[in-house]
Amino acid sequence: MFRSLLTPRWLLLHALFVLATVATGFLAVWQWDRAHEAGGSFQNLGYALQWPLFGVFTIFLWVRLMRMEAHRDRDEAEPEAAEAAPQEEAASQVEAKPTVHRKRPLVPPPAPPVGAEDDPELAAYNQYLADLNKSDRRAS
């Protein structure tokens, strides 16, 4: 699980996140010092308080990405484990899943056809699409 977090791609990401977190810390200290100088303002003080929040968000994002990677590895390992198990156990696992009853279908029913008397422009367009569909089926 943690081996995937030691690949060259992830080592580069770890370095980037550490660098970003340290940079936000330095920027916070710099803005804090700037706010207390003679030319400092409340804007500098606001930035001094914002930079640590950016650092916390960087750490949050880092942890979140690592968890997503671990979850992805776990999902990829489950099918391999299911293939290694006997077919009888796999059949019992499939039967154990609860069935989901939907209140409405996933695909809505088709709309009623539009005649030339209802909307001639729409009827002509629908006929054009039907002709394209027929010619596409003949070509394949």
Buried (B, 14 or more C-beta within 10 A) or exposed (E): EEEBBEEEEBEEBBEEBEEBBEBBBEBBEBBBEBBEEEEBEEEBBEBBEBBBEBBEEBBEEBEEBBEEBBEEBEEEEEEEEEEEEEEEEEEEEEEEEEEEEEEEEEEEEEEEEBEEEEEEEEBEEBEEEEEEEEEEEEEE
